[in-house]
Amino acid sequence: MKLSADERRLVLKVSAAPIDCLLSDVKIAAAGGRRRRAGFSSAVRRQVPVRTFK
């Protein structure tokens, strides 16, 4: 890719967070579709032992 000096300066000024936001759709598509997240509560449930009484 060829950039002019002004374009190069602008690209180098952008921090990582805005780039991640702009590329989020591209990242999901590259991974093969929508990402599935189990959620925090299910991870906690697996870690915490629960005693059941009959």
PQR file with spaces between the fields and no chain letter, atoms N, CA, C, O and H, PARSE charges and radii, in Angstrom:
ATOM       1  N    MET     1       0.855   -1.159    0.000 -0.4000 1.5000
ATOM       2  CA   MET     1       0.000    0.000    0.000 -0.0000 2.0000
ATOM       3  C    MET     1       0.907    1.229    0.000  0.5500 1.7000
ATOM       4  O    MET     1       1.890    1.296    0.738 -0.5500 1.4000
ATOM       5  N    LYS     2       0.563    2.175   -0.824 -0.4000 1.5000
ATOM       6  CA   LYS     2       1.341    3.404   -0.896 -0.0000 2.0000
ATOM       7  C    LYS     2       0.521    4.537   -0.302  0.5500 1.7000
ATOM       8  O    LYS     2      -0.621    4.773   -0.694 -0.5500 1.4000
ATOM       9  H    LYS     2      -0.236    2.120   -1.423  0.4000 1.0000
ATOM      10  N    LEU     3       1.123    5.229    0.646 -0.4000 1.5000
ATOM      11  CA   LEU     3       0.471    6.347    1.303 -0.0000 2.0000
ATOM      12  C    LEU     3       1.281    7.612    1.064  0.5500 1.7000
ATOM      13  O    LEU     3       2.508    7.585    0.968 -0.5500 1.4000
ATOM      14  H    LEU     3       2.051    5.038    0.964  0.4000 1.0000
ATOM      15  N    SER     4       0.566    8.703    0.973 -0.4000 1.5000
ATOM      16  CA   SER     4       1.268    9.984    0.897 -0.0000 2.0000
ATOM      17  C    SER     4       1.837   10.291    2.274  0.5500 1.7000
ATOM      18  O    SER     4       1.495    9.618    3.247 -0.5500 1.4000
ATOM      19  H    SER     4      -0.431    8.725    1.052  0.4000 1.0000
ATOM      20  N    ALA     5       2.683   11.277    2.371 -0.4000 1.5000
ATOM      21  CA   ALA     5       3.293   11.648    3.648 -0.0000 2.0000
ATOM      22  C    ALA     5       2.220   12.076    4.653  0.5500 1.7000
ATOM      23  O    ALA     5       2.308   11.741    5.834 -0.5500 1.4000
ATOM      24  H    ALA     5       2.960   11.824    1.581  0.4000 1.0000
ATOM      25  N    ASP     6       1.206   12.818    4.184 -0.4000 1.5000
ATOM      26  CA   ASP     6       0.131   13.252    5.086 -0.0000 2.0000
ATOM      27  C    ASP     6      -0.690   12.063    5.587  0.5500 1.7000
ATOM      28  O    ASP     6      -1.017   11.986    6.771 -0.5500 1.4000
ATOM      29  H    ASP     6       1.135   13.090    3.224  0.4000 1.0000
ATOM      30  N    GLU     7      -1.022   11.135    4.680 -0.4000 1.5000
ATOM      31  CA   GLU     7      -1.793    9.953    5.080 -0.0000 2.0000
ATOM      32  C    GLU     7      -1.010    9.093    6.067  0.5500 1.7000
ATOM      33  O    GLU     7      -1.565    8.587    7.042 -0.5500 1.4000
ATOM      34  H    GLU     7      -0.756   11.198    3.718  0.4000 1.0000
ATOM      35  N    ARG     8       0.274    8.935    5.807 -0.4000 1.5000
ATOM      36  CA   ARG     8       1.122    8.138    6.700 -0.0000 2.0000
ATOM      37  C    ARG     8       1.154    8.757    8.096  0.5500 1.7000
ATOM      38  O    ARG     8       1.059    8.039    9.092 -0.5500 1.4000
ATOM      39  H    ARG     8       0.725    9.346    5.015  0.4000 1.0000
ATOM      40  N    ARG     9       1.284   10.056    8.176 -0.4000 1.5000
ATOM      41  CA   ARG     9       1.319   10.747    9.462 -0.0000 2.0000
ATOM      42  C    ARG     9       0.011   10.538   10.224  0.5500 1.7000
ATOM      43  O    ARG     9       0.021   10.311   11.434 -0.5500 1.4000
ATOM      44  H    ARG     9       1.361   10.639    7.367  0.4000 1.0000
ATOM      45  N    LEU    10      -1.116   10.617    9.507 -0.4000 1.5000
ATOM      46  CA   LEU    10      -2.422   10.416   10.148 -0.0000 2.0000
ATOM      47  C    LEU    10      -2.584    8.990   10.667  0.5500 1.7000
ATOM      48  O    LEU    10      -3.090    8.777   11.769 -0.5500 1.4000
ATOM      49  H    LEU    10      -1.124   10.802    8.524  0.4000 1.0000
ATOM      50  N    VAL    11      -2.156    8.023    9.872 -0.4000 1.5000
ATOM      51  CA   VAL    11      -2.281    6.621   10.276 -0.0000 2.0000
ATOM      52  C    VAL    11      -1.423    6.351   11.506  0.5500 1.7000
ATOM      53  O    VAL    11      -1.845    5.632   12.412 -0.5500 1.4000
ATOM      54  H    VAL    11      -1.745    8.196    8.977  0.4000 1.0000
ATOM      55  N    LEU    12      -0.244    6.914   11.542 -0.4000 1.5000
ATOM      56  CA   LEU    12       0.646    6.681   12.672 -0.0000 2.0000
ATOM      57  C    LEU    12       0.181    7.381   13.948  0.5500 1.7000
ATOM      58  O    LEU    12       0.606    7.001   15.039 -0.5500 1.4000
ATOM      59  H    LEU    12       0.098    7.499   10.807  0.4000 1.0000
ATOM      60  N    LYS    13      -0.682    8.393   13.839 -0.4000 1.5000
ATOM      61  CA   LYS    13      -1.199    9.102   14.996 -0.0000 2.0000
ATOM      62  C    LYS    13      -2.332    8.351   15.689  0.5500 1.7000
ATOM      63  O    LYS    13      -2.593    8.588   16.869 -0.5500 1.4000
ATOM      64  H    LYS    13      -1.028    8.702   12.953  0.4000 1.0000
ATOM      65  N    VAL    14      -2.996    7.466   14.992 -0.4000 1.5000
ATOM      66  CA   VAL    14      -4.160    6.771   15.539 -0.0000 2.0000
ATOM      67  C    VAL    14      -3.700    5.746   16.568  0.5500 1.7000
ATOM      68  O    VAL    14      -2.757    4.993   16.323 -0.5500 1.4000
ATOM      69  H    VAL    14      -2.784    7.273   14.034  0.4000 1.0000
ATOM      70  N    SER    15      -4.369    5.718   17.721 -0.4000 1.5000
ATOM      71  CA   SER    15      -4.016    4.733   18.752 -0.0000 2.0000
ATOM      72  C    SER    15      -4.689    3.392   18.448  0.5500 1.7000
ATOM      73  O    SER    15      -5.493    3.285   17.522 -0.5500 1.4000
ATOM      74  H    SER    15      -5.135    6.329   17.920  0.4000 1.0000
ATOM      75  N    ALA    16      -4.354    2.387   19.230 -0.4000 1.5000
ATOM      76  CA   ALA    16      -4.835    1.026   18.973 -0.0000 2.0000
ATOM      77  C    ALA    16      -6.341    0.873   19.209  0.5500 1.7000
ATOM      78  O    ALA    16      -7.003    0.132   18.482 -0.5500 1.4000
ATOM      79  H    ALA    16      -3.701    2.474   19.982  0.4000 1.0000
ATOM      80  N    ALA    17      -6.885    1.557   20.207 -0.4000 1.5000
ATOM      81  CA   ALA    17      -8.306    1.388   20.536 -0.0000 2.0000
ATOM      82  C    ALA    17      -9.236    1.785   19.387  0.5500 1.7000
ATOM      83  O    ALA    17     -10.134    1.012   19.054 -0.5500 1.4000
ATOM      84  H    ALA    17      -6.347    2.158   20.797  0.4000 1.0000
ATOM      85  N    PRO    18      -9.057    2.964   18.762 -0.5600 1.5000
ATOM      86  CA   PRO    18      -9.933    3.292   17.639  0.2800 2.0000
ATOM      87  C    PRO    18      -9.763    2.334   16.453  0.5500 1.7000
ATOM      88  O    PRO    18     -10.727    2.040   15.747 -0.5500 1.4000
ATOM      89  N    ILE    19      -8.552    1.857   16.243 -0.4000 1.5000
ATOM      90  CA   ILE    19      -8.333    0.900   15.151 -0.0000 2.0000
ATOM      91  C    ILE    19      -9.100   -0.388   15.433  0.5500 1.7000
ATOM      92  O    ILE    19      -9.737   -0.941   14.537 -0.5500 1.4000
ATOM      93  H    ILE    19      -7.769    2.096   16.817  0.4000 1.0000
ATOM      94  N    ASP    20      -9.041   -0.870   16.679 -0.4000 1.5000
ATOM      95  CA   ASP    20      -9.792   -2.079   17.049 -0.0000 2.0000
ATOM      96  C    ASP    20     -11.288   -1.888   16.842  0.5500 1.7000
ATOM      97  O    ASP    20     -11.967   -2.793   16.358 -0.5500 1.4000
ATOM      98  H    ASP    20      -8.523   -0.421   17.407  0.4000 1.0000
ATOM      99  N    CYS    21     -11.807   -0.716   17.204 -0.4000 1.5000
ATOM     100  CA   CYS    21     -13.238   -0.446   17.011 -0.0000 2.0000
ATOM     101  C    CYS    21     -13.594   -0.443   15.531  0.5500 1.7000
ATOM     102  O    CYS    21     -14.623   -0.992   15.135 -0.5500 1.4000
ATOM     103  H    CYS    21     -11.256    0.019   17.596  0.4000 1.0000
ATOM     104  N    LEU    22     -12.754    0.168   14.722 -0.4000 1.5000
ATOM     105  CA   LEU    22     -13.030    0.245   13.288 -0.0000 2.0000
ATOM     106  C    LEU    22     -12.936   -1.120   12.608  0.5500 1.7000
ATOM     107  O    LEU    22     -13.643   -1.379   11.634 -0.5500 1.4000
ATOM     108  H    LEU    22     -11.918    0.613   15.044  0.4000 1.0000
ATOM     109  N    LEU    23     -12.070   -1.985   13.116 -0.4000 1.5000
ATOM     110  CA   LEU    23     -11.853   -3.280   12.478 -0.0000 2.0000
ATOM     111  C    LEU    23     -12.618   -4.423   13.135  0.5500 1.7000
ATOM     112  O    LEU    23     -12.400   -5.580   12.776 -0.5500 1.4000
ATOM     113  H    LEU    23     -11.496   -1.774   13.907  0.4000 1.0000
ATOM     114  N    SER    24     -13.500   -4.141   14.078 -0.4000 1.5000
ATOM     115  CA   SER    24     -14.189   -5.216   14.794 -0.0000 2.0000
ATOM     116  C    SER    24     -15.002   -6.107   13.853  0.5500 1.7000
ATOM     117  O    SER    24     -14.981   -7.330   13.994 -0.5500 1.4000
ATOM     118  H    SER    24     -13.678   -3.202   14.370  0.4000 1.0000
ATOM     119  N    ASP    25     -15.712   -5.513   12.903 -0.4000 1.5000
ATOM     120  CA   ASP    25     -16.502   -6.320   11.960 -0.0000 2.0000
ATOM     121  C    ASP    25     -15.603   -7.187   11.087  0.5500 1.7000
ATOM     122  O    ASP    25     -15.939   -8.333   10.791 -0.5500 1.4000
ATOM     123  H    ASP    25     -15.729   -4.520   12.788  0.4000 1.0000
ATOM     124  N    VAL    26     -14.473   -6.647   10.679 -0.4000 1.5000
ATOM     125  CA   VAL    26     -13.531   -7.395    9.847 -0.0000 2.0000
ATOM     126  C    VAL    26     -12.944   -8.561   10.636  0.5500 1.7000
ATOM     127  O    VAL    26     -12.768   -9.651   10.092 -0.5500 1.4000
ATOM     128  H    VAL    26     -14.200   -5.715   10.919  0.4000 1.0000
ATOM     129  N    LYS    27     -12.642   -8.341   11.912 -0.4000 1.5000
ATOM     130  CA   LYS    27     -12.096   -9.414   12.747 -0.0000 2.0000
ATOM     131  C    LYS    27     -13.097  -10.549   12.919  0.5500 1.7000
ATOM     132  O    LYS    27     -12.722  -11.720   12.855 -0.5500 1.4000
ATOM     133  H    LYS    27     -12.785   -7.456   12.354  0.4000 1.0000
ATOM     134  N    ILE    28     -14.360  -10.214   13.135 -0.4000 1.5000
ATOM     135  CA   ILE    28     -15.394  -11.239   13.301 -0.0000 2.0000
ATOM     136  C    ILE    28     -15.551  -12.037   12.007  0.5500 1.7000
ATOM     137  O    ILE    28     -15.652  -13.264   12.040 -0.5500 1.4000
ATOM     138  H    ILE    28     -14.664   -9.263   13.187  0.4000 1.0000
ATOM     139  N    ALA    29     -15.572  -11.341   10.871 -0.4000 1.5000
ATOM     140  CA   ALA    29     -15.704  -12.025    9.584 -0.0000 2.0000
ATOM     141  C    ALA    29     -14.501  -12.922    9.323  0.5500 1.7000
ATOM     142  O    ALA    29     -14.658  -14.021    8.791 -0.5500 1.4000
ATOM     143  H    ALA    29     -15.491  -10.345   10.844  0.4000 1.0000
ATOM     144  N    ALA    30     -13.312  -12.475    9.686 -0.4000 1.5000
ATOM     145  CA   ALA    30     -12.110  -13.266    9.461 -0.0000 2.0000
ATOM     146  C    ALA    30     -12.089  -14.512   10.348  0.5500 1.7000
ATOM     147  O    ALA    30     -11.500  -15.528    9.978 -0.5500 1.4000
ATOM     148  H    ALA    30     -13.185  -11.582   10.117  0.4000 1.0000
ATOM     149  N    ALA    31     -12.728  -14.438   11.513 -0.4000 1.5000
ATOM     150  CA   ALA    31     -12.768  -15.579   12.429 -0.0000 2.0000
ATOM     151  C    ALA    31     -13.831  -16.598   12.015  0.5500 1.7000
ATOM     152  O    ALA    31     -13.909  -17.673   12.612 -0.5500 1.4000
ATOM     153  H    ALA    31     -13.206  -13.613   11.814  0.4000 1.0000
ATOM     154  N    GLY    32     -14.633  -16.291   11.028 -0.4000 1.5000
ATOM     155  CA   GLY    32     -15.614  -17.245   10.535 -0.0000 2.0000
ATOM     156  C    GLY    32     -17.026  -16.978   11.001  0.5500 1.7000
ATOM     157  O    GLY    32     -17.861  -17.881   10.961 -0.5500 1.4000
ATOM     158  H    GLY    32     -14.570  -15.419   10.544  0.4000 1.0000
ATOM     159  N    GLY    33     -17.313  -15.801   11.431 -0.4000 1.5000
ATOM     160  CA   GLY    33     -18.676  -15.474   11.847 -0.0000 2.0000
ATOM     161  C    GLY    33     -18.709  -14.826   13.209  0.5500 1.7000
ATOM     162  O    GLY    33     -17.699  -14.346   13.723 -0.5500 1.4000
ATOM     163  H    GLY    33     -16.635  -15.067   11.464  0.4000 1.0000
ATOM     164  N    ARG    34     -19.899  -14.826   13.777 -0.4000 1.5000
ATOM     165  CA   ARG    34     -20.080  -14.155   15.065 -0.0000 2.0000
ATOM     166  C    ARG    34     -19.369  -14.911   16.174  0.5500 1.7000
ATOM     167  O    ARG    34     -19.321  -16.141   16.185 -0.5500 1.4000
ATOM     168  H    ARG    34     -20.719  -15.215   13.359  0.4000 1.0000
ATOM     169  N    ARG    35     -18.824  -14.149   17.102 -0.4000 1.5000
ATOM     170  CA   ARG    35     -18.163  -14.748   18.247 -0.0000 2.0000
ATOM     171  C    ARG    35     -19.204  -15.126   19.289  0.5500 1.7000
ATOM     172  O    ARG    35     -20.151  -14.381   19.543 -0.5500 1.4000
ATOM     173  H    ARG    35     -18.863  -13.150   17.094  0.4000 1.0000
ATOM     174  N    ARG    36     -19.016  -16.283   19.881 -0.4000 1.5000
ATOM     175  CA   ARG    36     -19.918  -16.708   20.946 -0.0000 2.0000
ATOM     176  C    ARG    36     -19.193  -16.531   22.262  0.5500 1.7000
ATOM     177  O    ARG    36     -18.071  -17.004   22.437 -0.5500 1.4000
ATOM     178  H    ARG    36     -18.247  -16.888   19.675  0.4000 1.0000
ATOM     179  N    ARG    37     -19.832  -15.857   23.170 -0.4000 1.5000
ATOM     180  CA   ARG    37     -19.258  -15.669   24.492 -0.0000 2.0000
ATOM     181  C    ARG    37     -20.166  -16.327   25.517  0.5500 1.7000
ATOM     182  O    ARG    37     -21.379  -16.118   25.517 -0.5500 1.4000
ATOM     183  H    ARG    37     -20.744  -15.472   23.028  0.4000 1.0000
ATOM     184  N    ALA    38     -19.571  -17.115   26.379 -0.4000 1.5000
ATOM     185  CA   ALA    38     -20.353  -17.839   27.373 -0.0000 2.0000
ATOM     186  C    ALA    38     -20.869  -16.917   28.466  0.5500 1.7000
ATOM     187  O    ALA    38     -21.908  -17.186   29.069 -0.5500 1.4000
ATOM     188  H    ALA    38     -18.586  -17.284   26.379  0.4000 1.0000
ATOM     189  N    GLY    39     -20.163  -15.856   28.719 -0.4000 1.5000
ATOM     190  CA   GLY    39     -20.578  -14.956   29.780 -0.0000 2.0000
ATOM     191  C    GLY    39     -19.807  -15.214   31.061  0.5500 1.7000
ATOM     192  O    GLY    39     -19.322  -16.320   31.300 -0.5500 1.4000
ATOM     193  H    GLY    39     -19.319  -15.638   28.229  0.4000 1.0000
ATOM     194  N    PHE    40     -19.704  -14.201   31.861 -0.4000 1.5000
ATOM     195  CA   PHE    40     -18.909  -14.287   33.075 -0.0000 2.0000
ATOM     196  C    PHE    40     -19.539  -15.213   34.103  0.5500 1.7000
ATOM     197  O    PHE    40     -18.830  -15.965   34.773 -0.5500 1.4000
ATOM     198  H    PHE    40     -20.098  -13.303   31.667  0.4000 1.0000
ATOM     199  N    SER    41     -20.849  -15.171   34.236 -0.4000 1.5000
ATOM     200  CA   SER    41     -21.501  -15.936   35.294 -0.0000 2.0000
ATOM     201  C    SER    41     -21.313  -17.440   35.109  0.5500 1.7000
ATOM     202  O    SER    41     -21.162  -18.159   36.097 -0.5500 1.4000
ATOM     203  H    SER    41     -21.424  -14.561   33.692  0.4000 1.0000
ATOM     204  N    SER    42     -21.317  -17.930   33.884 -0.4000 1.5000
ATOM     205  CA   SER    42     -21.141  -19.367   33.696 -0.0000 2.0000
ATOM     206  C    SER    42     -19.718  -19.794   34.049  0.5500 1.7000
ATOM     207  O    SER    42     -19.513  -20.901   34.548 -0.5500 1.4000
ATOM     208  H    SER    42     -21.439  -17.346   33.081  0.4000 1.0000
ATOM     209  N    ALA    43     -18.738  -18.933   33.798 -0.4000 1.5000
ATOM     210  CA   ALA    43     -17.364  -19.250   34.171 -0.0000 2.0000
ATOM     211  C    ALA    43     -17.232  -19.301   35.688  0.5500 1.7000
ATOM     212  O    ALA    43     -16.522  -20.154   36.221 -0.5500 1.4000
ATOM     213  H    ALA    43     -18.905  -18.034   33.392  0.4000 1.0000
ATOM     214  N    VAL    44     -17.901  -18.406   36.375 -0.4000 1.5000
ATOM     215  CA   VAL    44     -17.867  -18.399   37.840 -0.0000 2.0000
ATOM     216  C    VAL    44     -18.556  -19.637   38.368  0.5500 1.7000
ATOM     217  O    VAL    44     -18.058  -20.249   39.313 -0.5500 1.4000
ATOM     218  H    VAL    44     -18.477  -17.713   35.943  0.4000 1.0000
ATOM     219  N    ARG    45     -19.670  -20.026   37.802 -0.4000 1.5000
ATOM     220  CA   ARG    45     -20.398  -21.216   38.262 -0.0000 2.0000
ATOM     221  C    ARG    45     -19.547  -22.473   38.153  0.5500 1.7000
ATOM     222  O    ARG    45     -19.614  -23.343   39.021 -0.5500 1.4000
ATOM     223  H    ARG    45     -20.074  -19.529   37.034  0.4000 1.0000
ATOM     224  N    ARG    46     -18.761  -22.575   37.114 -0.4000 1.5000
ATOM     225  CA   ARG    46     -17.899  -23.743   36.954 -0.0000 2.0000
ATOM     226  C    ARG    46     -16.797  -23.770   38.011  0.5500 1.7000
ATOM     227  O    ARG    46     -16.338  -24.850   38.384 -0.5500 1.4000
ATOM     228  H    ARG    46     -18.707  -21.868   36.408  0.4000 1.0000
ATOM     229  N    GLN    47     -16.368  -22.624   38.496 -0.4000 1.5000
ATOM     230  CA   GLN    47     -15.280  -22.538   39.449 -0.0000 2.0000
ATOM     231  C    GLN    47     -15.718  -22.737   40.897  0.5500 1.7000
ATOM     232  O    GLN    47     -14.924  -23.190   41.722 -0.5500 1.4000
ATOM     233  H    GLN    47     -16.740  -21.747   38.193  0.4000 1.0000
ATOM     234  N    VAL    48     -16.961  -22.408   41.216 -0.4000 1.5000
ATOM     235  CA   VAL    48     -17.422  -22.434   42.597 -0.0000 2.0000
ATOM     236  C    VAL    48     -18.102  -23.756   42.894  0.5500 1.7000
ATOM     237  O    VAL    48     -19.083  -24.104   42.238 -0.5500 1.4000
ATOM     238  H    VAL    48     -17.605  -22.040   40.545  0.4000 1.0000
ATOM     239  N    PRO    49     -17.593  -24.512   43.886 -0.5600 1.5000
ATOM     240  CA   PRO    49     -18.263  -25.770   44.230  0.2800 2.0000
ATOM     241  C    PRO    49     -19.577  -25.493   44.958  0.5500 1.7000
ATOM     242  O    PRO    49     -19.651  -24.630   45.833 -0.5500 1.4000
ATOM     243  N    VAL    50     -20.595  -26.234   44.582 -0.4000 1.5000
ATOM     244  CA   VAL    50     -21.911  -26.041   45.183 -0.0000 2.0000
ATOM     245  C    VAL    50     -22.333  -27.367   45.803  0.5500 1.7000
ATOM     246  O    VAL    50     -22.351  -28.401   45.135 -0.5500 1.4000
ATOM     247  H    VAL    50     -20.535  -26.935   43.871  0.4000 1.0000
ATOM     248  N    ARG    51     -22.672  -27.322   47.090 -0.4000 1.5000
ATOM     249  CA   ARG    51     -23.157  -28.522   47.764 -0.0000 2.0000
ATOM     250  C    ARG    51     -24.665  -28.568   47.651  0.5500 1.7000
ATOM     251  O    ARG    51     -25.349  -27.573   47.887 -0.5500 1.4000
ATOM     252  H    ARG    51     -22.657  -26.482   47.632  0.4000 1.0000
ATOM     253  N    THR    52     -25.171  -29.721   47.291 -0.4000 1.5000
ATOM     254  CA   THR    52     -26.628  -29.894   47.229 -0.0000 2.0000
ATOM     255  C    THR    52     -27.047  -30.884   48.294  0.5500 1.7000
ATOM     256  O    THR    52     -26.326  -31.845   48.565 -0.5500 1.4000
ATOM     257  H    THR    52     -24.615  -30.530   47.100  0.4000 1.0000
ATOM     258  N    PHE    53     -28.180  -30.669   48.891 -0.4000 1.5000
ATOM     259  CA   PHE    53     -28.693  -31.537   49.957 -0.0000 2.0000
ATOM     260  C    PHE    53     -29.978  -32.192   49.477  0.5500 1.7000
ATOM     261  O    PHE    53     -30.784  -31.579   48.777 -0.5500 1.4000
ATOM     262  H    PHE    53     -28.766  -29.889   48.671  0.4000 1.0000
ATOM     263  N    LYS    54     -30.152  -33.437   49.864 -0.4000 1.5000
ATOM     264  CA   LYS    54     -31.357  -34.164   49.465 -0.0000 2.0000
ATOM     265  C    LYS    54     -32.315  -34.267   50.603  0.5500 1.7000
ATOM     266  O    LYS    54     -33.390  -34.847   50.453 -0.5500 1.4000
ATOM     267  H    LYS    54     -29.497  -33.935   50.433  0.4000 1.0000
